[in-house]
Amino acid sequence: MTFETVQFELRDAMAIITMNRPEALNALSLQLTKDLGEAIGKAIDENARAVILTGAGRAFCSGGDLREMQQLWQRTGKIEAFLEEPLKALHDVILLIRETPIPFVAAVQDVCAGAGTNFALACDIVFAAKDATFNEAFVKIGLSPDCGGSFFLPRAVGEKLAAELFMTGDALTAERALQIGMINRVVSAENLMEEATKMAQKLALAPTASIGRIKRMLNASFSNNLAQQLDLEHASQIESGKSNDFREGVQAFFEKRQPDFTGT
């Protein structure tokens, strides 16, 4: 399977999904949305144990495609047309990233704006090049956040900082994003993919079924009360305890060797 606007590579049980509209700074068009969803599905079908999400050229993703929004407006006579079904499709991709029980690593270079920022935040771990900038630019064109920004950002940086970033649309350097807990690591631009790949490879060798349960618990942790979260932890531990990876982990511990996890 090939894609019009995405490059897909499977390497050592790790899928690399690259948004490939460099001439448009990887703006999220209808086709790119479709291709992202299908590429993640391909990663699942081919038993990838980790995913790197990145962008081609000099941007990770510049947000929604304003040119396509304008064209859809002219064609339908509705200024809000792109924000109906096309945006719902984008949100379905965000849910796919969050609900797919394998780790996603974002490798962010240069421009990361609007929905692009929120696609990065939807990933489990975010590496950024030193030249990367992040912004929630929606307010600058009279829109409100989408693609999970109002969910992910306050959980990462707190309500007050999130309010400032949403209400001003001001850009952050990668270093500032790191300082406030928005991303995990800043590396040189030339080492970005190397470092992101190292992390994805490390996670791919981990007990990925356990990582899937960790994702599920993190997703639930801000809505559950303590008793509900303890119940979820209990159920998840029982599920983990029945896994082949748990048996292998214990056996490897007693045999004083590195475990060979299979994600089962």
PATINU-74427 format. One record per residue: residue number from 1; x, y, z of N, C-alpha, C in turn; residue in three letters. Coordinates in steps of 0.02 Angstrom, whole numbers, always signed. Last residue first. Layout:
N
n;n_x;n_y;n_z;ca_x;ca_y;ca_z;c_x;c_y;c_z;res
NUM;X;Y;Z;X;Y;Z;X;Y;Z;Ala
...
END
This chain:
264
n;n_x;n_y;n_z;ca_x;ca_y;ca_z;c_x;c_y;c_z;res
264;+149;-495;+1193;+91;-539;+1203;+86;-561;+1275;Thr
263;+266;-434;+1160;+205;-394;+1158;+142;-435;+1164;Gly
262;+382;-504;+1178;+348;-512;+1114;+285;-470;+1107;Thr
261;+545;-486;+1251;+473;-475;+1252;+443;-480;+1181;Phe
260;+663;-558;+1322;+644;-555;+1251;+568;-548;+1248;Asp
259;+767;-485;+1450;+706;-519;+1427;+695;-510;+1352;Pro
258;+936;-518;+1484;+888;-471;+1457;+825;-508;+1433;Gln
257;+967;-613;+1636;+977;-598;+1565;+926;-546;+1543;Arg
256;+952;-692;+1757;+1000;-637;+1751;+1019;-623;+1678;Lys
255;+854;-779;+1783;+910;-805;+1744;+963;-752;+1731;Glu
254;+764;-700;+1848;+797;-752;+1887;+857;-782;+1850;Phe
253;+727;-616;+1740;+753;-588;+1803;+792;-640;+1841;Phe
252;+674;-704;+1648;+736;-670;+1632;+768;-640;+1694;Ala
251;+557;-740;+1717;+608;-791;+1703;+675;-758;+1687;Gln
250;+490;-616;+1718;+509;-648;+1781;+564;-699;+1770;Val
249;+474;-595;+1579;+509;-546;+1621;+533;-576;+1686;Gly
248;+399;-706;+1538;+466;-697;+1513;+506;-649;+1556;Glu
247;+280;-680;+1608;+316;-742;+1620;+389;-735;+1598;Arg
246;+249;-557;+1547;+260;-560;+1619;+300;-623;+1637;Phe
245;+230;-595;+1414;+285;-550;+1431;+300;-550;+1506;Asp
244;+116;-672;+1415;+180;-706;+1402;+238;-661;+1423;Asn
243;+0;-623;+1546;+34;-615;+1481;+97;-657;+1476;Ser
242;-66;-616;+1663;-82;-674;+1621;-41;-675;+1556;Lys
241;-29;-494;+1715;-4;-555;+1747;-17;-618;+1708;Gly
240;-104;-405;+1640;-32;-409;+1630;-3;-475;+1657;Ser
239;-229;-427;+1699;-220;-439;+1628;-145;-447;+1611;Glu
238;-198;-384;+1827;-219;-453;+1817;-210;-473;+1744;Ile
237;-169;-251;+1799;-116;-294;+1825;-134;-368;+1817;Gln
236;-293;-204;+1757;-237;-205;+1710;-181;-250;+1734;Ser
235;-367;-214;+1874;-387;-253;+1816;-330;-259;+1766;Ala
234;-294;-121;+1952;-302;-190;+1973;-318;-235;+1914;His
233;-310;-2;+1881;-243;-30;+1891;-247;-104;+1909;Glu
232;-448;+11;+1894;-420;+2;+1828;-349;-27;+1832;Leu
231;-457;+28;+2033;-491;-29;+2002;-462;-43;+1933;Asp
230;-386;+148;+2043;-360;+89;+2075;-392;+26;+2047;Leu
229;-476;+231;+1976;-410;+220;+1947;-377;+159;+1978;Gln
228;-586;+228;+2062;-593;+203;+1993;-525;+188;+1962;Gln
227;-528;+287;+2175;-554;+219;+2179;-561;+188;+2109;Ala
226;-496;+416;+2126;-444;+371;+2148;-468;+299;+2148;Leu
225;-593;+449;+1975;-573;+463;+2044;-523;+410;+2066;Asn
224;-551;+483;+1803;-567;+437;+1857;-554;+469;+1925;Asn
223;-498;+582;+1724;-570;+581;+1733;-592;+533;+1789;Ser
222;-363;+565;+1718;-387;+632;+1735;-463;+635;+1743;Phe
221;-340;+431;+1683;-320;+454;+1749;-347;+523;+1768;Ser
220;-363;+376;+1559;-419;+377;+1607;-403;+416;+1670;Ala
219;-241;+384;+1494;-300;+416;+1464;-356;+425;+1514;Asn
218;-165;+304;+1579;-151;+376;+1576;-211;+413;+1546;Leu
217;-222;+179;+1551;-227;+207;+1618;-214;+282;+1618;Met
216;-188;+163;+1416;-258;+162;+1436;-267;+194;+1505;Arg
215;-48;+165;+1423;-84;+217;+1386;-157;+221;+1408;Lys
214;-30;+46;+1496;-9;+109;+1525;-44;+167;+1490;Ile
213;-75;-46;+1401;-114;-37;+1463;-94;+27;+1499;Arg
212;+29;-29;+1308;-41;-15;+1289;-85;-6;+1350;Gly
211;+135;-76;+1384;+133;-5;+1365;+63;+15;+1344;Ile
210;+100;-211;+1385;+101;-173;+1448;+98;-99;+1434;Ser
209;+121;-237;+1253;+54;-246;+1279;+47;-209;+1346;Ala
208;+259;-218;+1242;+214;-167;+1215;+141;-176;+1236;Thr
207;+390;-230;+1331;+327;-267;+1329;+270;-222;+1307;Pro
206;+515;-163;+1215;+482;-168;+1280;+420;-213;+1275;Ala
205;+559;-139;+1090;+586;-199;+1123;+555;-211;+1192;Leu
204;+500;-19;+1062;+479;-77;+1023;+503;-142;+1054;Ala
203;+571;+67;+1145;+502;+51;+1162;+477;-10;+1125;Leu
202;+691;+70;+1074;+691;+49;+1144;+620;+28;+1164;Lys
201;+647;+123;+953;+675;+56;+955;+675;+28;+1026;Gln
200;+609;+251;+995;+558;+206;+968;+583;+134;+969;Ala
199;+735;+301;+1035;+681;+295;+1084;+629;+245;+1059;Met
198;+805;+297;+913;+830;+261;+972;+775;+249;+1023;Lys
197;+725;+384;+839;+728;+314;+821;+755;+272;+878;Thr
196;+753;+506;+900;+684;+480;+902;+683;+406;+886;Ala
195;+889;+514;+866;+870;+509;+937;+798;+482;+944;Glu
194;+882;+519;+725;+923;+468;+758;+901;+458;+831;Glu
193;+803;+631;+704;+777;+566;+686;+817;+510;+718;Met
192;+892;+734;+760;+823;+724;+781;+798;+653;+766;Leu
191;+1018;+775;+729;+1013;+713;+767;+940;+694;+784;Asn
190;+1005;+896;+666;+1037;+841;+628;+1031;+774;+664;Glu
189;+950;+975;+766;+910;+958;+708;+939;+898;+671;Ala
188;+982;+918;+934;+1002;+955;+874;+961;+931;+814;Ser
187;+841;+907;+1046;+903;+882;+1019;+921;+925;+959;Val
186;+742;+899;+1190;+765;+941;+1135;+833;+916;+1112;Val
185;+603;+805;+1255;+675;+814;+1244;+688;+860;+1185;Arg
184;+464;+809;+1283;+509;+768;+1323;+582;+786;+1316;Asn
183;+350;+950;+1307;+383;+899;+1267;+434;+863;+1311;Ile
182;+297;+1026;+1408;+255;+1014;+1349;+283;+958;+1306;Met
181;+361;+1075;+1519;+335;+1007;+1521;+292;+988;+1462;Gly
180;+424;+1195;+1515;+357;+1194;+1544;+324;+1125;+1541;Ile
179;+547;+1166;+1452;+546;+1192;+1520;+478;+1186;+1553;Gln
178;+507;+1130;+1322;+536;+1080;+1367;+531;+1103;+1439;Leu
177;+465;+1252;+1274;+416;+1197;+1277;+441;+1142;+1323;Ala
176;+587;+1319;+1277;+534;+1340;+1322;+481;+1285;+1329;Arg
175;+654;+1247;+1176;+681;+1248;+1245;+628;+1269;+1295;Glu
174;+576;+1274;+1063;+580;+1206;+1089;+605;+1205;+1161;Ala
173;+481;+1425;+1089;+539;+1389;+1066;+537;+1318;+1093;Thr
172;+312;+1462;+1051;+361;+1441;+1100;+421;+1411;+1065;Leu
171;+203;+1595;+999;+246;+1538;+984;+294;+1525;+1042;Ala
170;+36;+1639;+1049;+107;+1653;+1045;+148;+1588;+1035;Asp
169;-99;+1638;+1065;-73;+1607;+1005;+2;+1616;+997;Gly
168;-169;+1689;+1174;-124;+1733;+1137;-102;+1704;+1070;Thr
167;-248;+1584;+1218;-279;+1650;+1210;-235;+1699;+1172;Met
166;-163;+1471;+1226;-222;+1470;+1183;-247;+1541;+1167;Phe
165;-68;+1516;+1318;-47;+1494;+1251;-105;+1492;+1203;Leu
164;-147;+1548;+1431;-106;+1599;+1398;-88;+1579;+1327;Glu
163;-203;+1422;+1460;-246;+1478;+1443;-207;+1533;+1406;Ala
162;-87;+1350;+1491;-126;+1331;+1433;-171;+1388;+1411;Ala
161;-50;+1414;+1609;-7;+1420;+1550;-44;+1401;+1486;Leu
160;-163;+1374;+1686;-147;+1445;+1675;-102;+1455;+1614;Lys
159;-167;+1231;+1689;-222;+1271;+1661;-202;+1342;+1644;Glu
158;-23;+1136;+1636;-65;+1168;+1685;-114;+1217;+1653;Gly
157;+47;+1064;+1541;+78;+1124;+1567;+38;+1159;+1622;Val
156;-24;+943;+1513;+49;+945;+1508;+78;+1004;+1546;Ala
155;-157;+971;+1528;-130;+915;+1566;-54;+916;+1566;Arg
154;-174;+1075;+1437;-178;+1089;+1509;-152;+1033;+1552;Pro
153;-149;+997;+1313;-105;+1050;+1336;-113;+1066;+1410;Leu
152;-251;+896;+1291;-181;+879;+1303;-141;+935;+1336;Phe
151;-375;+965;+1279;-368;+907;+1324;-295;+897;+1342;Phe
150;-362;+1061;+1185;-390;+1082;+1250;-389;+1026;+1301;Ser
149;-313;+984;+1076;-271;+1031;+1112;-297;+1051;+1180;Gly
148;-385;+895;+999;-368;+875;+1066;-327;+925;+1105;Gly
147;-418;+957;+879;-371;+901;+878;-344;+885;+948;Cys
146;-428;+1134;+919;-457;+1070;+900;-403;+1017;+904;Asp
145;-465;+1298;+989;-422;+1239;+978;-462;+1177;+956;Pro
144;-554;+1418;+885;-537;+1389;+950;-499;+1324;+938;Ser
143;-520;+1560;+777;-543;+1493;+791;-526;+1473;+863;Leu
142;-465;+1680;+731;-533;+1680;+758;-562;+1611;+770;Gly
141;-335;+1673;+697;-383;+1677;+642;-455;+1669;+666;Ile
140;-276;+1669;+820;-252;+1720;+774;-296;+1725;+711;Lys
139;-321;+1558;+886;-353;+1622;+902;-333;+1676;+853;Val
138;-236;+1454;+839;-306;+1458;+819;-336;+1528;+829;Phe
137;-106;+1422;+870;-118;+1484;+833;-191;+1496;+816;Ala
136;-11;+1371;+973;-83;+1357;+969;-114;+1418;+935;Glu
135;+155;+1323;+924;+104;+1372;+943;+34;+1345;+934;Asn
134;+328;+1294;+930;+261;+1268;+941;+214;+1327;+952;Phe
133;+475;+1265;+835;+432;+1311;+871;+362;+1281;+875;Thr
132;+641;+1198;+822;+568;+1189;+820;+533;+1246;+859;Ala
131;+777;+1196;+829;+746;+1249;+789;+670;+1245;+787;Asp
130;+808;+1083;+901;+819;+1148;+933;+786;+1205;+894;Lys
129;+678;+960;+879;+741;+991;+860;+747;+1060;+892;Ala
128;+598;+858;+1001;+597;+917;+957;+669;+938;+941;Ala
127;+497;+721;+1044;+564;+747;+1036;+560;+806;+987;Phe
126;+373;+661;+1145;+387;+712;+1094;+460;+733;+1099;Val
125;+268;+521;+1172;+332;+553;+1186;+347;+601;+1129;Ile
124;+139;+493;+1128;+158;+477;+1197;+221;+513;+1218;Asp
123;+43;+615;+1035;+92;+561;+1040;+114;+552;+1112;Cys
122;-28;+730;+1050;-65;+667;+1053;-19;+607;+1059;Ala
121;+65;+829;+1024;+46;+817;+1094;+6;+752;+1102;Leu
120;+65;+823;+883;+125;+805;+921;+107;+788;+993;Ala
119;-65;+868;+861;-46;+801;+838;+17;+778;+874;Phe
118;-51;+996;+911;-93;+949;+948;-83;+877;+924;Asn
117;+31;+1056;+817;+53;+1052;+886;+14;+999;+924;Thr
116;-57;+1046;+708;+6;+1011;+707;+35;+1003;+777;Gly
115;-159;+1135;+739;-173;+1063;+743;-110;+1021;+741;Ala
114;-36;+1254;+774;-107;+1238;+776;-120;+1164;+785;Gly
113;+125;+1200;+714;+76;+1252;+730;+5;+1223;+732;Ala
112;+285;+1193;+693;+235;+1149;+723;+180;+1195;+751;Cys
111;+431;+1207;+599;+363;+1232;+609;+317;+1178;+638;Val
110;+566;+1118;+660;+546;+1183;+634;+473;+1200;+650;Asp
109;+516;+951;+694;+566;+998;+671;+532;+1063;+649;Gln
108;+487;+816;+799;+462;+881;+776;+520;+926;+756;Val
107;+429;+663;+812;+494;+695;+798;+479;+760;+763;Ala
106;+336;+572;+930;+336;+627;+881;+407;+654;+875;Ala
105;+299;+406;+952;+350;+456;+965;+346;+509;+910;Val
104;+186;+296;+1026;+197;+343;+971;+248;+395;+993;Phe
103;+169;+124;+1076;+193;+192;+1088;+203;+231;+1023;Pro
102;+8;+43;+1062;+80;+43;+1053;+105;+114;+1060;Ile
101;-136;+30;+1055;-97;+11;+1114;-23;-2;+1101;Pro
100;-227;+168;+1004;-186;+113;+979;-136;+93;+1033;Thr
99;-281;+281;+1060;-311;+217;+1079;-273;+157;+1051;Glu
98;-210;+392;+1011;-216;+383;+1083;-239;+313;+1103;Arg
97;-222;+375;+872;-156;+381;+904;-161;+365;+978;Ile
96;-362;+376;+859;-324;+317;+840;-254;+318;+871;Leu
95;-393;+506;+898;-416;+449;+940;-377;+386;+924;Leu
94;-335;+571;+787;-311;+584;+855;-330;+527;+901;Ile
93;-420;+523;+687;-349;+504;+686;-317;+516;+754;Val
92;-539;+584;+723;-536;+511;+723;-464;+487;+722;Asp
91;-506;+716;+699;-515;+694;+768;-514;+618;+774;His
90;-508;+715;+560;-446;+728;+596;-450;+704;+668;Leu
89;-645;+692;+541;-597;+642;+518;-529;+652;+552;Ala
88;-695;+813;+591;-713;+750;+625;-665;+695;+605;Lys
87;-648;+898;+492;-619;+902;+559;-635;+840;+599;Leu
86;-731;+855;+383;-658;+849;+380;-625;+853;+449;Pro
85;-866;+884;+436;-842;+816;+426;-766;+810;+420;Glu
84;-829;+1039;+487;-881;+988;+500;-851;+919;+489;Glu
83;-739;+1128;+446;-740;+1115;+518;-796;+1066;+537;Leu
82;-759;+1152;+314;-701;+1112;+332;-703;+1091;+405;Phe
81;-874;+1238;+323;-879;+1171;+295;-821;+1126;+316;Ala
80;-894;+1368;+364;-876;+1320;+416;-871;+1248;+389;Glu
79;-938;+1437;+256;-871;+1453;+282;-846;+1401;+331;Ile
78;-1018;+1373;+122;-1019;+1371;+195;-948;+1383;+221;Lys
77;-1017;+1355;-13;-1050;+1414;+12;-1055;+1417;+87;Gly
76;-947;+1252;-68;-1008;+1235;-33;-1049;+1296;-13;Thr
75;-838;+1313;-132;-876;+1261;-167;-944;+1248;-135;Arg
74;-787;+1403;-40;-811;+1428;-105;-855;+1377;-140;Gln
73;-752;+1310;+61;-800;+1364;+75;-830;+1390;+9;Trp
72;-654;+1239;-4;-716;+1204;+16;-771;+1255;+32;Leu
71;-559;+1339;-19;-587;+1307;-78;-653;+1272;-61;Gln
70;-528;+1365;+116;-557;+1418;+74;-590;+1389;+12;Gln
69;-472;+1242;+154;-532;+1268;+189;-567;+1320;+145;Met
68;-362;+1240;+71;-415;+1192;+59;-480;+1213;+95;Glu
67;-292;+1344;+131;-311;+1348;+61;-368;+1300;+45;Arg
66;-270;+1297;+260;-315;+1354;+251;-336;+1362;+178;Leu
65;-257;+1150;+331;-242;+1178;+266;-291;+1234;+250;Asp
64;-203;+1153;+504;-253;+1142;+452;-236;+1178;+388;Gly
63;-24;+1143;+534;-94;+1148;+554;-141;+1133;+497;Gly
62;+104;+1120;+491;+84;+1190;+501;+11;+1198;+520;Ser
61;+216;+1002;+551;+149;+1012;+525;+127;+1083;+542;Cys
60;+359;+1006;+539;+323;+947;+563;+252;+949;+535;Phe
59;+455;+1072;+404;+401;+1077;+453;+380;+1009;+477;Ala
58;+541;+1063;+296;+558;+1108;+351;+501;+1120;+399;Arg
57;+531;+889;+250;+548;+958;+236;+559;+999;+299;Gly
56;+402;+789;+327;+454;+799;+276;+468;+873;+268;Ala
55;+377;+743;+499;+358;+779;+438;+416;+787;+391;Gly
54;+324;+601;+601;+365;+659;+586;+341;+691;+521;Thr
53;+306;+476;+717;+269;+522;+675;+311;+584;+664;Leu
52;+348;+309;+743;+373;+378;+742;+331;+418;+694;Ile
51;+285;+177;+840;+275;+220;+782;+311;+286;+794;Val
50;+305;+3;+882;+312;+74;+899;+305;+113;+834;Ala
49;+278;-117;+829;+277;-114;+902;+292;-44;+928;Arg
48;+180;-175;+693;+229;-127;+720;+222;-123;+795;Ala
47;+100;-266;+623;+126;-283;+690;+183;-239;+712;Asn
46;+35;-230;+512;+101;-259;+502;+138;-270;+568;Glu
45;-80;-171;+563;-86;-233;+525;-19;-268;+516;Asp
44;-24;-53;+618;-56;-104;+662;-58;-171;+626;Ile
43;+19;+11;+502;+67;-5;+555;+39;-59;+601;Ala
42;-104;+26;+438;-53;-18;+408;-1;-38;+460;Lys
41;-163;+121;+523;-193;+54;+515;-144;+4;+486;Gly
40;-77;+226;+496;-78;+198;+564;-109;+128;+562;Ile
39;-114;+245;+362;-45;+226;+379;-41;+197;+449;Ala
38;-247;+285;+373;-232;+221;+341;-161;+198;+356;Glu
37;-231;+409;+439;-271;+356;+469;-254;+287;+439;Gly
36;-151;+475;+343;-126;+463;+411;-165;+407;+445;Leu
35;-236;+481;+231;-175;+442;+228;-147;+427;+297;Asp
34;-337;+568;+278;-353;+500;+257;-291;+456;+259;Lys
33;-258;+684;+298;-296;+654;+352;-312;+581;+338;Thr
32;-213;+706;+168;-165;+690;+221;-200;+658;+281;Leu
31;-336;+738;+107;-298;+679;+86;-248;+658;+138;Gln
30;-373;+856;+173;-416;+798;+176;-378;+734;+158;Leu
29;-222;+922;+252;-274;+921;+201;-319;+860;+212;Ser
28;-129;+1000;+355;-174;+943;+360;-232;+949;+311;Leu
27;+32;+1043;+293;-34;+1063;+316;-82;+1005;+309;Ala
26;+168;+1030;+264;+131;+973;+291;+65;+993;+323;Asn
25;+206;+1142;+196;+227;+1136;+266;+186;+1082;+302;Leu
24;+180;+1125;+65;+127;+1156;+104;+142;+1153;+179;Ala
23;+290;+1056;+20;+275;+1120;-13;+221;+1159;+24;Glu
22;+283;+936;+93;+331;+988;+113;+317;+1055;+82;Pro
21;+194;+829;+133;+171;+885;+92;+218;+944;+105;Arg
20;+199;+703;+212;+240;+719;+154;+205;+769;+107;Asn
19;+229;+637;+368;+184;+680;+330;+224;+711;+273;Met
18;+285;+478;+394;+308;+545;+379;+256;+583;+340;Thr
17;+306;+352;+505;+254;+384;+465;+273;+457;+456;Ile
16;+386;+208;+533;+400;+280;+527;+349;+308;+479;Ile
15;+369;+73;+645;+342;+108;+586;+362;+182;+590;Ala
14;+466;-62;+692;+452;+8;+706;+428;+42;+642;Met
13;+517;-185;+664;+455;-182;+702;+436;-111;+724;Ala
12;+625;-142;+578;+637;-176;+643;+577;-169;+689;Asp
11;+530;-31;+496;+600;-47;+507;+607;-78;+577;Arg
10;+428;+25;+372;+429;-20;+429;+501;-45;+437;Leu
9;+370;+180;+317;+425;+133;+319;+419;+90;+381;Glu
8;+283;+292;+216;+278;+239;+267;+337;+193;+261;Phe
7;+234;+457;+185;+285;+405;+174;+281;+356;+232;Gln
6;+88;+531;+122;+123;+504;+180;+176;+455;+154;Val
5;+9;+564;+15;+37;+619;+55;+74;+595;+117;Thr
4;-27;+445;-49;-15;+505;-89;+23;+558;-49;Glu
3;+44;+285;-17;+2;+341;+3;+22;+403;-37;Phe
2;+30;+107;-47;+66;+171;-49;+16;+227;-36;Thr
1;+43;-60;+0;+0;+0;+0;+44;+62;+0;Met
END
